[in-house]
Amino acid sequence: MAELRLEHIYKTYKGNVEAVKDLNLTVRDGEFLALLGPSGCGKTSTLRMIVGLEEITGGEMYIGSRLVNKLEPNQRNVALAFETYALYPPLSVWDNIAFCLRARKMPKADIQRRVNEVANILDIGDILGRKPAELGGGQKQRVSLARALVRDPDVFLMDEPLSHLDAAQRAHMRVELKRLHAHTGRTTILVTHDQLEAVAMAQRIAVMNFGVLQQVGTFEEVYNHPANEFVAGFIGEPPMNFLTCQPVSKSDELELHTMDGALKLRLPDVLRQKVLASNAKTVDLGIRPVHFEVAPSTNGNGLTLSGRVHTFESLGEEGQLSIEVGKNNLLVVTPPDMRLSRGDMVTLRLRSDRIHLFDGTTQRAL
């Protein structure tokens, strides 16, 4: 096991395409970290640079105290479980797992012991004699993980490991991967675009977009205190609502007016001070669908808004309500037993401690 440090890492492809820009990230010894972001954000390029499959354009990478920029993949002692499993069809499961150890010319007794240990950890001892074509998706994923773990790596990487599994298998493998990390204590990096995977398994989440690291923290930190509008909108399901507003001062008070004038929201003192300190010309107000309360009437504190029902869906465990507030549509999570029809007028109450404010120009959190 070892700490992984990326210091000012850049990756530029032909045509001056910058895939990763000035990435600074430390993965602690024994930590499970998720590298999370949409397709094309640079997370897979980062993973491939860690493994050694891509050359680093700029910056320094350390595994423990070793600078690994110029080391070949087989010299870094890292292991990668591929998204596509990448198993050898003619070989049995046992031979697939043992392949890299044989390539290292390890003694047969040590190979046998290591393969059996990993097979027991992943509970695949009963399929060691089968070929990949005889396995289900979950079994193939376990074999891919076993083949990586048998190397006894300092850093264990997984590239979208659950993307080819069905919903039931994904739920099961999330539990198994978390158990696997607790058992091995390996420094582990999960690359994924699925926030549920990241939240369920990782101790910390590193969010990337357009090759730039946006924020690193626990799920609670990035969910409750997003650094910018992208993180706020990407983390959380359903995604956060945003309203572009203009600050308007009235005597000693400050209001946010939506650009179409349909909503005028008087801010409490804590939020007012943030807006005044920022000197922002426009402010994007963010509120998560789960943080609205469908109120029977206004309560006089200025943190209410009214709108007309556009759609309502009862999803069993919850309801999802779309309402029109002027030219804006807001998504609201409601109790499942609520019954609303298109065209009904509803009043929503906002909790002031659940409102997020962002500079409308820079999109940074205020």
Order of alpha helices (4+ residues) and beta strands (2+ residues): beta-beta-beta-alpha-beta-beta-beta-alpha-alpha-alpha-beta-alpha-beta-alpha-beta-beta-alpha-alpha-beta-beta-beta-alpha-beta-beta-beta-beta-beta-beta-beta
